[in-house]
C-alpha cells in the first residue's frame, strides 16, 4: 500500500520560502521581468521532468508561488512520491507572466533538490526490498531544510531517524567516552532521565560492547561500521530482543549485503547530503 505523504504545514514552510525569495529578489525585485514584460501580461507554463526520478517538494513549490502571487493558478498533474519519466508534466501554471517568472527559479530549486533526495532514497529502498530492512535518513541535512529533506526521504519510500537532538536519546561513542567509557553508566543515566515515551538507542562498535549494552535494556542498538560478518553475529547475539540499526559507510552497492545480514534498519547520511538534483524545467506553452 502506498501512503500519501501530507504536505508540511505553512508555519514550517513560510520562513524557509521567504528567506529563499528574499535571497533571490534582493533589494529591487526581478529587474529583467519588470524591464521586458508589460504589466498585466498573462502566461501559461508547465513544470516537467527532464530526467527520470521521484517527485518531492510540491508543497514548498506551491507555497513559493502563493507568496509571490496567490492569483496564479497551479494545477498539479503528478503528486509527491510519483515516479517520473522525461517529459512528464508535473504541474501547470496559469497567471501573470511576471509572477510566474519571479517564482520560477525558487520553485525549481526546491523541487529539483527534494526530488533528488526522493529519487536516491527510492534507489536505496528498492535495493533492500527483498529483505525486512528499512532505509532511514539521519541529521546530516542542509541547515534550515531538515523538515523538507526528511519529508523528501519519505516521498522516496524511506523513513527517518530522529529529527533532532530533542526527540530521542542516541548515546554515541563520545557520550560513552564522557561517561568514563562506561556503557552501563551511560545507559543507566539515560534511563533515569528519559520519560516513558523517550526512545533510547546506543551506538556500539563491537560485539563485546553489544553484549554489555543488551544487559541494560536499550530500546535499540546502532551497529557502527561493522563488517558483514560482525553484523550477522550481532543479529544472532541479539536474537530479536531489540531492533538493530546498521550505520557507517553505507553505499548503494553495499546496501543489499548489509540488509541480508538481518538488521532491522540501515541509516545513511548520503540520502540527504549527497543526493544529486533531479533535472526539472519550467517552459512556456
N, C-alpha and C positions, 0 to 999 in steps of 0.2 A: 504494500500500500504506500502510495506517495503522499507525504504530508505537505500541506500548503504552509509555507513559511510566512508568518504575518509580517507586515511592514513594521519598521521601527517607529515608535511614537514621535510626533513632531517635536516634543521637548528635547529629544536627543538629536534629531536631525538638524534642527534650526541653527544652533550655534556653529555646527560644522559647516553647513552650507553657506551661512552668512560670511564666515571667515574666508571660504574659498572664493565667493563672489567679490568680496571686498579686495582680495588679493589681485583679482583679475581686472576689476573696474577702476581700481586706484582712485585718483582724485577727480578725474574728468569724464569717466564713463567710456563708452565704446566710440572712440573718435571716428573709426572707419565707417561704421554703420550710420552714425549721425551725419557724416560728410557726404555719403554716397546714396543713401536710401531716403526718398521723400517720406515725410511723416504720413502715417495712415496706410502705407503700402502693406498689402496682405500677402501671406506666403503659405504654401503647403509643402511640408518636408517629411521625410521618413528617416528613422534611425534603423540601420540594417547591419547585419553581421557580414564581415569580410573574411573571417576565418571561422572554422568550426570551434565550438566550445559550449559552455554552460552559462546561462544568463543569471546575473545578480546585480542588484543596485537600482532597480526601478523605483523603489521608494524614495531614495535620495535624489535620483534624477527628477522625479515628479515634483519633489519639494523645491528643487532648484528652479524649475520652470514657474511654479506658483509664486515664488518670491519675486521673480522678475516681472511676471505678468499673469495674474490669475485668469485673464480672459483668453489666453491661448489654450486651445483645446488639445488635450493629449489623449489619443486613443491607443490603448495597449493591445498589441497583437500577439505577443509572447509573454508569458509570465515568468517571474524569477524561478529558477530551477529547471527551465526548459532547455532541452538540447538544441543547439543552433547549428545550422549549416550555412555556408556562404550564400548570401543573397536573402536570407530570411529577414523579413521586416519585423522589427521588434515593436515599433510604435510609430504612429502618425501624428504630426503636429500641424495645427491649422490656426493662424492668427497673425498678429503684427510681425512683419518681417524683422524689424529692429529687435524686438523682444526675443524672437527665436534665435537670432544670431548672437545676441548677448549671452543667452543661456547655453548655446551650443557646446563650447569647449568645456565648461564646468560639468555639464551633464555627461559628456563623453568621457571626461577624466574619471568621474566616479564609476560610470558603467564599465569602462574598459578595465580599470583596476580591480573592481569587485568581481566582474565576470572572469577575470584571470584567476583570482583566488578560487572561485567556484569550479572553474574548469580543471585546475590542478587537483583540487580536492576530489573531483569525480574520478580522475585517473587513479588516485590512491585508493578510493573506495572500491572501484572495480577490481583492483589488483588483489584485494583481500575478500572478495565476495564469496569465495568458496570456503571461507573459514568463519569462525564466530567473532573474530576480532573486529573492533570498531576503530575508526580513524578519528583522532581528536587533534585539535589545534591547541596552541599554547598562548602565553602572554607576549610572544615575540611578534608584536603587531606595530603598525605605524602609529607613532604617538598622536593621540587625538582621534584616531579612526578605528579604535578597537571594536566598538559595537558594530560598525559597518562590516569590518573584515570577518568577525566571528559569525555574523549573520550570513555572509557570503559562503563561509565554510558549510553552514547548514544547508544553503541552497545547493551545494555540490554533493550533499549526502553525508557529510561528516558531522561531528559534534564537537563540543567544546570541553576543554579542561576548565579550570576555574577562570572566571572573567577578570579577577583582580586579586590583590592581596587580602581583600576583605570578605571573600565569600567561601573560603575553605582554608584549612591548615595544611600546608605542604612542608614537611620537615626535610630540608635538603642537607647536603654534606656540610655546608658551612654552619648551619644551625647545630648540627651534631657536634662539630668542632668547637663551637662556642659553649656547648654543654660538656666540656672536657672530654669529648669523644664518646660520650655515653648515649647510646640509643635508648637504653632503658630510662635514663633521666629525661631525655627529650620527650619521649612518648608519655611518660608519667606526668610531666608538667603540662603537656598539651591536653591530655585528657582531663586534668583538673581544671583547666582554663575554659575548655570548649563547652558550649551548651549541647543539649541532646540532639540538636539538628545540625551541628557542625561536623563536616567531614574531616577526618584526619588521615592524611597519606604520608608515608615516609619513603625517602629515597635510599636505596641500598646499592652497593657496588659489587657485592659478592655473596656467596651462599651463607657464609658464617653470619654476616650482618642480617640476612633474611631470616635465618633461624632465630636470632636474638630478637628481631622486630616482632615476629609472629607470637612470641611469648607475651607481648604486652598489648595485643589486640588493636592494631591499627585498622582503619576501615578499608584501606587499600595500600598497596606497595608499588612503588616505582622502581623498576629494574633498569639501572642506568648503565648504558654502554656495555652490556653483557654480550658475550658470544652466543651463537645459536645453541651450542651445547649447554652453556650455562642457563640460558632461558628455558630449555627443556627440563633441566634439572630443577630449576626454580618452580616450574609448573608442577612437577611431580612432588616436590617437597611441600608445596603449599596445599596441594590436594583440594583445591576449591574453597579453602577457608576464607580467603579474601580475594577480591579482584586484583589482577596483576596488570601493570602498565609497562610496556617496553618503551624506552626512550633513548635518544642519543645516536646521532649518525644515521638516522633513518633516511633512506633514499627510495625512489620509485623502484629501482632494480632490486633492492634488498627487502622490500616490504612483504612480498608473499612468503618468503622463507621465514621471516620473523613471525608472521601471523600463524604459520603452520606449526610453530612450537607450542601453541595452545594458550598464549596470553590473551587477555580479555580486551585490552586497549593498546593502541600504538599511537604515541604522540609525536608530532613533528612540527617544529617551528617553520620549516620550509613552506608549509601551506600558505603562510601569510608573509614571510619575509623574502621569499624567493619566487613567488608566482609571477610569470610574465603577463603583461597586459594582453587582453583579448582585443583584437583589431575590430573596432566598430566604427561606423561613419554616419554622418548626417548629410543627406542630399536633398536638394530642392526638386520637387516633382511637379 
